[in-house]
Amino acid sequence: MSAPAGPPDTGSDDKLDRGVLKVAGVVVLGAIMSILDITVVSIALPTFQSEFNATYATVAWTMTAYTLALAAVIPISGWAADRFGTKRLYLTSLVLFTLGSVLCAMAWDIGPLIGARVLQGLGGGMLMPLGMTIMTRAAGPDRVGRVMAVLGVPMLLGPIGGPILGGWLIDVASWHWIFLINLPIGIVGIIAAWRVLPKDTEQPSETFDFVGMALLSPGLAAFLYGVSSIPEHGTVNNAEVLVPAVLGLALVVAFVFHALRKSHPLIDLRLFLNRHLTIAVVTMSLFIVAFMGAGLLFPGYFVQVRGESTLMAGLLIAPQGLGAMVTMPIAGRITDKAGPGKLVLGGIVLIAIGMGTFTQLEADTSYPLLLGSLFVMGLGMGMTMMPIMTAALASLTHGEVARGSTLMNIIQQTGGSIGTAVMSVILTNNIINNESATAFYGAVQADAVEQLPPEVAAAGQSALAGAFGNTYLVAIVLVVLCLIPAFFLPRSRQELRTDPREEGEDEGDASQAPPVVLH
């Protein structure tokens, strides 16, 4: 099957040519909008409460609805990319996301806002897997590491820039602008995608797996809803958590049995026959749970323990992003030349070293020490996440890239939700089990810390810092466990580019389709 026309593959050329860089710019623009909108809304929740006279549980649905819409639409992105073409689908996703943003800004009550966030999520959910597919196909197998490094930029900017941008827009304008800002960016993205992305070519499409869709999309959405409800209830043993989570898990398990029997399932689980992808998925799952879960705690410590504003907390976390920006381009080049194995191992060690500081948190821990530790963690993150993605995608054939990208994005979405839920519950239990921490935390929530006697406030602040430190102990254990699967990642360029399923097969075997190439 012929690949869509696009920038020429330069094979082992070290540089990303102009055509690939243009495609990367379009993809990064869409990815920034999608990821930034997850975090930028988090800062606006208190504003939504007062604006719409709603409870926190109600306004939290502006986050949950977006996440569930992402989870529901990601599984079909692989099939849809093959069926309709990546350019058409990418343009459609941008239009849906931009339209949803405008409708969010026009919302007159919390219900319409939640509904508009669903539309946003349906568009945004496809932007990342489609972006990975487009860039992987455009660059060719020898440059996957470098294009993955480029795509890693919005994944860094979202958690760092979201709270900063959201807080600033609400302060200087109004909450409407956290959505309206997507309108000019979306229009630019749509025009750029129309002009830059290679034209889709007509290809025979597989029959859509309606049964798989009916099992996997609602299954993922229900499971993630249950998991995301854990922090609200503080325990897994609650009907609102267990019923949707168990039902969702049952649907996902049913999909697995269905997919293994069907010749063209919604998500091809036979991709796990590729050893490189399987190892990368295991490594990514552990890494996302640990790193994304820990990422939730950083702003909480600065705001709740140190009394910083949300805007200042976002600025204090910025060194992590700066560290990743230093190593990510270098890591992409090294991965293409020598494989990701040794690089990922080194990155995980750096993350563990940096996170070690946070296991010893006090109420007055030095800011230079904390910022330096975040920078070290960022260095490690830049050497870890996108090289793992490269290990998963580099040995896939052209026809498998869309399904592989979809699979990795499902892993990211699920792992991130599990990580934030787990760390939230651990932190909550650490606070509840300490009376001083509980009292101080309650005063922080009620904005009444100044009313506490000085000695009570000092003891509570120290206890709350200790609760954060104990939670980081769990996170660092999970990070260290990532070393086990990471040890088996490819450690050479030849090993990275070779599909393990082809070893020992005859040269004439039709299954030996070359990894991602462009004709």
C-alpha positions as CSV (number, residue, x, y, z in Angstrom):
1,M,0.0,0.0,0.0
2,S,1.4,3.4,-1.0
3,A,1.9,6.0,1.6
4,P,0.3,9.5,1.3
5,A,2.4,12.0,-0.5
6,G,4.4,14.2,1.7
7,P,7.9,15.5,2.4
8,P,10.6,13.2,1.1
9,D,12.2,10.7,3.4
10,T,15.8,11.6,3.7
11,G,16.7,8.2,5.2
12,S,19.6,8.5,7.5
13,D,19.9,12.3,7.0
14,D,20.6,13.8,10.4
15,K,18.6,17.0,9.9
16,L,14.9,17.5,9.8
17,D,14.2,19.1,6.4
18,R,12.0,22.1,5.9
19,G,9.0,20.1,4.9
20,V,9.1,18.0,8.0
21,L,9.6,21.1,10.2
22,K,6.5,22.7,8.6
23,V,4.4,19.6,9.3
24,A,5.8,19.5,12.9
25,G,4.8,23.2,13.4
26,V,1.2,22.4,12.4
27,V,1.0,19.4,14.6
28,V,2.5,21.2,17.6
29,L,0.0,24.0,17.3
30,G,-2.9,21.6,17.5
31,A,-1.3,19.6,20.4
32,I,-0.6,22.8,22.4
33,M,-4.3,23.8,22.2
34,S,-5.5,20.3,23.2
35,I,-3.1,19.8,26.1
36,L,-3.1,23.4,27.4
37,D,-6.9,23.3,27.6
38,I,-6.8,20.4,30.1
39,T,-4.7,22.4,32.6
40,V,-5.8,26.0,31.9
41,V,-9.4,25.2,33.0
42,S,-8.2,23.8,36.3
43,I,-7.3,27.3,37.5
44,A,-10.8,28.6,36.7
45,L,-12.8,26.2,38.8
46,P,-13.2,28.6,41.8
47,T,-14.3,31.3,39.3
48,F,-16.9,28.9,37.8
49,Q,-18.2,28.2,41.3
50,S,-18.9,31.9,42.0
51,E,-19.9,32.8,38.5
52,F,-22.5,30.1,38.2
53,N,-23.3,29.7,41.9
54,A,-22.5,26.0,41.6
55,T,-20.7,23.5,43.9
56,Y,-17.2,22.3,43.4
57,A,-18.4,18.8,42.5
58,T,-20.5,20.3,39.7
59,V,-17.9,22.6,38.2
60,A,-15.3,19.8,38.3
61,W,-17.4,18.3,35.5
62,T,-15.9,20.9,33.2
63,M,-12.6,18.9,33.6
64,T,-14.2,15.5,33.8
65,A,-16.4,15.9,30.7
66,Y,-13.4,17.0,28.6
67,T,-11.3,14.0,29.8
68,L,-14.1,11.5,29.2
69,A,-14.7,12.8,25.7
70,L,-11.0,12.5,25.0
71,A,-11.1,8.9,26.2
72,A,-14.2,8.0,24.2
73,V,-12.8,9.4,20.9
74,I,-9.2,8.3,21.0
75,P,-9.9,4.6,20.2
76,I,-11.5,5.4,16.9
77,S,-8.7,7.7,15.7
78,G,-6.6,4.9,14.3
79,W,-9.4,3.5,12.1
80,A,-10.7,7.0,11.2
81,A,-7.2,8.0,10.1
82,D,-7.0,5.0,7.7
83,R,-10.5,5.5,6.5
84,F,-10.8,9.3,5.9
85,G,-7.1,10.3,5.7
86,T,-5.0,12.1,8.4
87,K,-5.3,15.5,6.8
88,R,-9.1,15.5,6.6
89,L,-9.5,14.1,10.1
90,Y,-7.0,16.5,11.5
91,L,-8.8,19.5,10.0
92,T,-12.1,18.2,11.3
93,S,-10.7,17.8,14.8
94,L,-9.3,21.4,14.7
95,V,-12.7,22.7,13.6
96,L,-14.6,20.8,16.4
97,F,-12.1,21.9,19.0
98,T,-12.2,25.6,17.9
99,L,-16.0,25.5,17.7
100,G,-16.3,23.9,21.1
101,S,-14.0,26.7,22.5
102,V,-16.2,29.4,21.2
103,L,-19.3,27.7,22.6
104,C,-17.6,27.4,26.0
105,A,-17.0,31.2,26.0
106,M,-20.6,31.8,25.2
107,A,-22.0,29.5,28.0
108,W,-24.6,31.2,30.2
109,D,-24.7,28.5,32.8
110,I,-22.6,25.5,34.0
111,G,-24.7,22.9,32.0
112,P,-24.0,24.5,28.6
113,L,-20.4,24.9,29.6
114,I,-20.0,21.2,30.4
115,G,-21.8,20.3,27.1
116,A,-19.4,22.6,25.1
117,R,-16.4,21.0,26.9
118,V,-17.6,17.6,25.6
119,L,-17.5,19.0,22.0
120,Q,-14.0,20.4,22.7
121,G,-12.9,16.9,24.0
122,L,-14.2,15.1,20.9
123,G,-12.1,17.4,18.7
124,G,-9.1,17.5,21.0
125,G,-9.0,13.8,21.6
126,M,-7.9,13.0,18.1
127,L,-5.3,15.8,17.8
128,M,-2.5,14.0,19.7
129,P,-2.7,10.5,18.1
130,L,-3.2,12.0,14.7
131,G,-0.3,14.4,15.2
132,M,1.9,11.5,16.2
133,T,0.8,9.5,13.1
134,I,1.3,12.5,10.7
135,M,4.8,13.3,12.1
136,T,6.0,9.7,12.2
137,R,5.0,9.1,8.6
138,A,6.5,12.4,7.5
139,A,9.9,11.9,9.0
140,G,10.5,8.3,8.2
141,P,11.9,5.6,10.6
142,D,15.4,7.1,11.0
143,R,14.1,10.4,12.5
144,V,11.3,9.3,14.7
145,G,13.2,10.2,17.8
146,R,13.7,13.8,16.7
147,V,10.1,14.3,15.7
148,M,8.9,12.8,18.9
149,A,11.1,15.3,20.7
150,V,9.4,18.1,18.8
151,L,5.9,16.7,19.8
152,G,7.1,16.6,23.4
153,V,7.2,20.4,23.6
154,P,3.4,20.9,24.0
155,M,3.3,18.0,26.6
156,L,5.7,20.1,28.7
157,L,4.0,23.5,28.0
158,G,0.6,22.3,29.1
159,P,1.2,21.5,32.8
160,I,3.6,24.5,33.1
161,G,1.9,27.1,31.0
162,G,-1.8,26.2,31.8
163,P,-2.0,27.5,35.3
164,I,0.1,30.6,34.5
165,L,-1.9,31.5,31.4
166,G,-5.3,30.7,33.0
167,G,-4.5,32.8,36.1
168,W,-3.3,35.7,34.0
169,L,-6.3,35.8,31.7
170,I,-8.8,35.6,34.5
171,D,-7.0,38.4,36.4
172,V,-6.6,40.8,33.4
173,A,-9.8,40.0,31.5
174,S,-12.4,37.3,32.4
175,W,-12.9,33.5,32.4
176,H,-14.3,33.7,28.9
177,W,-10.8,34.4,27.5
178,I,-9.4,31.0,28.6
179,F,-11.6,29.7,25.8
180,L,-11.6,32.6,23.3
181,I,-7.9,32.5,23.1
182,N,-8.3,29.3,21.1
183,L,-10.2,31.0,18.4
184,P,-7.3,32.9,16.7
185,I,-4.9,29.9,17.3
186,G,-7.5,27.5,15.9
187,I,-8.0,29.6,12.8
188,V,-4.3,29.8,12.2
189,G,-4.0,26.1,12.8
190,I,-6.8,25.2,10.3
191,I,-5.3,27.4,7.6
192,A,-1.8,26.1,8.2
193,A,-3.0,22.4,8.2
194,W,-4.9,23.0,5.0
195,R,-1.8,24.5,3.3
196,V,1.0,22.4,4.8
197,L,-0.2,18.8,5.5
198,P,0.2,16.4,2.6
199,K,-2.9,15.6,0.5
200,D,-4.7,12.4,1.5
201,T,-4.7,9.6,-1.0
202,E,-7.6,7.3,-1.5
203,Q,-7.0,3.9,0.2
204,P,-9.2,0.8,0.7
205,S,-10.6,1.0,4.2
206,E,-11.4,-1.7,6.6
207,T,-14.9,-2.4,7.8
208,F,-15.5,-0.3,11.0
209,D,-15.6,-2.4,14.1
210,F,-18.9,-1.3,15.6
211,V,-18.8,-4.0,18.3
212,G,-15.3,-2.9,19.4
213,M,-16.4,0.7,19.5
214,A,-19.4,-0.1,21.6
215,L,-17.2,-2.0,24.1
216,L,-14.0,0.1,24.2
217,S,-15.0,3.7,24.1
218,P,-17.7,3.6,26.8
219,G,-15.6,1.1,28.7
220,L,-12.7,3.5,28.9
221,A,-15.0,6.5,29.7
222,A,-16.7,4.6,32.5
223,F,-13.4,3.3,33.9
224,L,-11.8,6.7,33.9
225,Y,-14.9,8.3,35.4
226,G,-14.8,5.8,38.3
227,V,-11.0,6.4,38.8
228,S,-11.4,10.2,38.6
229,S,-14.1,10.0,41.3
230,I,-11.7,8.4,43.8
231,P,-10.2,11.7,45.1
232,E,-13.7,13.2,45.7
233,H,-14.7,10.2,48.0
234,G,-11.2,9.5,49.4
235,T,-11.6,5.8,48.9
236,V,-12.0,3.1,46.3
237,N,-14.7,1.5,48.4
238,N,-17.6,3.7,47.2
239,A,-20.4,2.9,44.8
240,E,-19.8,6.0,42.7
241,V,-16.2,4.7,42.2
242,L,-16.7,0.9,42.0
243,V,-19.8,0.7,39.8
244,P,-18.5,2.7,36.8
245,A,-14.9,1.4,37.2
246,V,-15.9,-2.2,37.4
247,L,-18.4,-1.9,34.6
248,G,-15.8,0.0,32.4
249,L,-13.1,-2.6,33.2
250,A,-15.6,-5.4,32.2
251,L,-16.3,-3.7,28.9
252,V,-12.5,-3.3,28.2
253,V,-11.9,-7.0,29.0
254,A,-14.7,-7.9,26.7
255,F,-13.1,-5.8,24.0
256,V,-9.8,-7.7,24.5
257,F,-11.5,-11.0,23.8
258,H,-13.4,-9.5,20.9
259,A,-10.3,-7.9,19.4
260,L,-8.3,-11.2,19.5
261,R,-10.9,-13.0,17.5
262,K,-11.6,-10.2,14.9
263,S,-9.4,-9.8,11.8
264,H,-9.6,-6.0,11.8
265,P,-10.5,-4.8,15.3
266,L,-10.8,-1.2,16.4
267,I,-7.4,-1.4,18.2
268,D,-5.1,-4.2,16.9
269,L,-3.9,-6.0,20.0
270,R,-1.7,-8.1,17.8
271,L,0.7,-5.2,17.9
272,F,1.8,-6.5,21.2
273,L,3.5,-9.3,19.3
274,N,6.1,-6.6,18.6
275,R,8.4,-6.9,21.6
276,H,9.6,-3.3,21.3
277,L,6.1,-1.9,21.5
278,T,5.1,-4.2,24.4
279,I,8.2,-3.2,26.5
280,A,7.6,0.4,25.7
281,V,3.9,0.2,26.7
282,V,4.8,-1.4,30.1
283,T,7.5,1.2,30.7
284,M,5.2,4.1,29.7
285,S,2.4,2.8,31.9
286,L,4.5,2.8,35.0
287,F,6.2,6.1,34.1
288,I,2.9,8.0,33.4
289,V,1.3,6.8,36.6
290,A,4.4,7.9,38.7
291,F,5.3,11.1,36.9
292,M,1.8,12.5,36.2
293,G,0.7,11.6,39.7
294,A,3.7,13.4,41.2
295,G,3.1,16.4,38.9
296,L,-0.2,16.9,40.6
297,L,1.5,17.4,43.9
298,F,4.0,20.2,43.0
299,P,1.5,23.1,42.8
300,G,-0.4,21.7,45.8
301,Y,2.7,22.0,48.0
302,F,3.5,25.5,46.9
303,V,0.0,26.8,47.3
304,Q,-1.2,24.9,50.4
305,V,2.0,24.6,52.4
306,R,4.0,27.6,51.3
307,G,1.0,30.0,50.7
308,E,1.9,30.9,47.2
309,S,-0.6,32.1,44.6
310,T,-1.6,29.7,41.8
311,L,0.2,31.9,39.3
312,M,3.4,31.9,41.4
313,A,3.1,28.1,41.8
314,G,3.1,27.7,38.1
315,L,6.2,29.9,37.7
316,L,8.0,27.9,40.4
317,I,7.3,24.7,38.6
318,A,8.7,26.1,35.3
319,P,12.3,24.8,35.9
320,Q,11.0,21.3,35.3
321,G,10.0,22.3,31.8
322,L,13.2,24.2,31.2
323,G,15.2,21.1,32.1
324,A,13.2,18.9,29.7
325,M,13.7,21.4,26.9
326,V,17.5,21.2,27.4
327,T,17.6,17.4,27.0
328,M,14.7,16.6,24.8
329,P,16.2,17.7,21.4
330,I,19.5,16.0,22.3
331,A,17.6,12.8,23.4
332,G,15.8,12.7,20.1
333,R,19.0,12.8,18.1
334,I,20.7,10.2,20.3
335,T,17.6,7.9,20.2
336,D,17.7,7.9,16.4
337,K,21.4,7.1,16.4
338,A,21.8,4.7,19.3
339,G,18.4,3.5,20.4
340,P,16.5,4.7,23.6
341,G,17.6,2.0,26.1
342,K,20.6,3.6,27.9
343,L,19.1,7.1,27.5
344,V,15.8,6.1,29.2
345,L,17.6,4.4,32.1
346,G,19.7,7.5,32.7
347,G,16.6,9.7,32.6
348,I,14.7,7.6,35.1
349,V,17.7,7.8,37.5
350,L,17.8,11.6,37.1
351,I,14.0,11.8,37.9
352,A,14.5,9.6,41.0
353,I,17.4,11.8,42.2
354,G,15.4,15.0,41.7
355,M,12.2,13.5,43.3
356,G,14.3,12.4,46.3
357,T,14.4,16.0,47.6
358,F,10.6,16.1,47.7
359,T,10.4,13.0,49.9
360,Q,12.1,15.2,52.6
361,L,9.8,18.2,52.3
362,E,9.6,20.6,55.3
363,A,7.5,23.8,55.7
364,D,10.6,25.9,54.9
365,T,12.6,23.7,52.5
366,S,15.0,26.0,50.5
367,Y,13.4,27.2,47.2
368,P,16.8,27.0,45.3
369,L,17.0,23.3,46.4
370,L,13.5,22.6,45.2
371,L,13.8,24.5,41.9
372,G,17.2,22.8,41.3
373,S,15.5,19.4,42.0
374,L,12.7,20.2,39.6
375,F,15.3,21.1,36.9
376,V,17.0,17.8,37.4
377,M,13.7,16.0,37.1
378,G,13.0,17.9,33.9
379,L,16.4,16.8,32.5
380,G,15.4,13.2,33.2
381,M,11.9,13.7,31.8
382,G,13.3,15.0,28.5
383,M,15.4,11.8,28.3
384,T,12.5,9.5,29.0
385,M,9.0,10.1,27.7
386,M,9.5,10.7,24.0
387,P,12.3,8.1,23.6
388,I,9.9,5.6,25.0
389,M,7.3,6.7,22.4
390,T,10.0,6.3,19.7
391,A,10.7,2.7,20.9
392,A,7.1,1.9,20.5
393,L,6.6,3.4,17.0
394,A,9.9,3.1,15.2
395,S,9.6,-0.6,14.3
396,L,5.9,-0.4,13.2
397,T,5.0,-0.7,9.5
398,H,3.4,2.2,7.8
399,G,-0.1,0.7,8.1
400,E,0.4,0.1,11.8
401,V,1.4,3.6,12.8
402,A,-2.1,5.1,13.3
403,R,-3.1,2.1,15.5
404,G,0.1,2.2,17.4
405,S,-0.2,6.0,18.0
406,T,-3.8,5.4,19.2
407,L,-2.7,2.7,21.6
408,M,0.0,4.8,23.1
409,N,-2.4,7.7,23.6
410,I,-4.9,5.5,25.4
411,I,-2.1,4.3,27.7
412,Q,-1.2,8.0,28.4
413,Q,-4.7,9.0,29.1
414,T,-5.5,6.0,31.3
415,G,-2.1,6.1,33.2
416,G,-2.4,9.8,33.8
417,S,-5.9,9.5,35.3
418,I,-4.8,6.5,37.5
419,G,-1.7,8.4,38.6
420,T,-3.5,11.6,39.7
421,A,-6.2,9.6,41.5
422,V,-3.8,7.3,43.3
423,M,-1.6,10.2,44.5
424,S,-4.6,12.3,45.5
425,V,-5.9,9.5,47.7
426,I,-2.5,8.8,49.3
427,L,-2.1,12.5,50.0
428,T,-5.6,12.8,51.4
429,N,-5.1,9.8,53.7
430,N,-1.8,11.2,54.9
431,I,-3.5,14.4,55.8
432,I,-6.5,12.8,57.5
433,N,-4.2,10.6,59.6
434,N,-2.6,13.7,61.2
435,E,-4.7,16.0,63.2
436,S,-2.4,19.0,62.8
437,A,-2.2,18.5,59.1
438,T,-6.0,18.2,58.9
439,A,-6.6,21.4,60.9
440,F,-4.1,23.4,58.8
441,Y,-5.4,22.0,55.5
442,G,-9.0,23.0,56.5
443,A,-7.8,26.5,57.4
444,V,-6.1,26.8,54.0
445,Q,-9.2,25.7,52.2
446,A,-11.3,28.3,54.2
447,D,-8.7,31.0,53.7
448,A,-8.4,31.3,57.5
449,V,-4.7,30.4,58.2
450,E,-4.1,33.8,59.8
451,Q,-6.8,33.1,62.4
452,L,-4.9,30.1,63.8
453,P,-2.6,30.6,66.8
454,P,1.1,30.9,65.5
455,E,2.2,27.6,67.2
456,V,-0.8,25.7,65.8
457,A,-0.2,27.1,62.3
458,A,3.5,26.2,62.4
459,A,2.8,22.6,63.6
460,G,0.1,22.2,61.0
461,Q,2.2,23.6,58.2
462,S,5.0,21.2,59.1
463,A,2.6,18.2,59.3
464,L,1.1,19.1,55.9
465,A,4.6,19.3,54.3
466,G,5.3,15.9,55.8
467,A,2.1,14.5,54.2
468,F,3.3,15.7,50.8
469,G,6.8,14.1,51.4
470,N,5.3,10.8,52.4
471,T,3.2,10.8,49.2
472,Y,6.4,11.4,47.1
473,L,7.9,8.2,48.6
474,V,5.2,6.2,46.8
475,A,5.9,8.2,43.6
476,I,9.6,7.6,43.7
477,V,9.1,3.8,44.2
478,L,7.0,3.7,41.1
479,V,9.7,5.7,39.2
480,V,12.4,3.2,40.3
481,L,10.2,0.3,39.2
482,C,10.3,1.8,35.7
483,L,14.0,0.7,35.5
484,I,12.9,-3.0,35.2
485,P,11.1,-2.8,31.8
486,A,13.3,0.1,30.6
487,F,16.3,-2.3,30.9
488,F,14.9,-4.3,27.9
489,L,14.4,-1.3,25.6
490,P,16.4,-1.3,22.3
491,R,20.0,-0.2,22.8
492,S,21.1,0.2,19.2
493,R,19.8,1.9,16.0
494,Q,19.6,-1.5,14.3
495,E,17.7,-3.1,17.1
496,L,15.3,-0.1,17.2
497,R,14.5,-0.2,13.5
498,T,14.0,-4.0,13.4
499,D,10.6,-5.4,13.8
500,P,11.1,-8.4,16.3
501,R,8.2,-10.2,14.6
502,E,10.2,-10.6,11.4
503,E,13.2,-12.4,13.0
504,G,13.5,-15.9,11.6
505,E,11.0,-15.4,8.7
506,D,11.7,-16.0,5.1
507,E,12.7,-13.1,2.9
508,G,9.7,-13.5,0.7
509,D,7.2,-13.4,3.5
510,A,4.6,-10.8,2.8
511,S,4.4,-9.9,6.5
512,Q,7.8,-8.3,6.3
513,A,6.5,-4.8,5.5
514,P,9.2,-2.3,6.2
515,P,8.9,0.1,9.2
516,V,7.3,3.5,8.6
517,V,8.5,4.8,5.2
518,L,7.4,7.4,2.8
519,H,7.2,6.8,-0.9
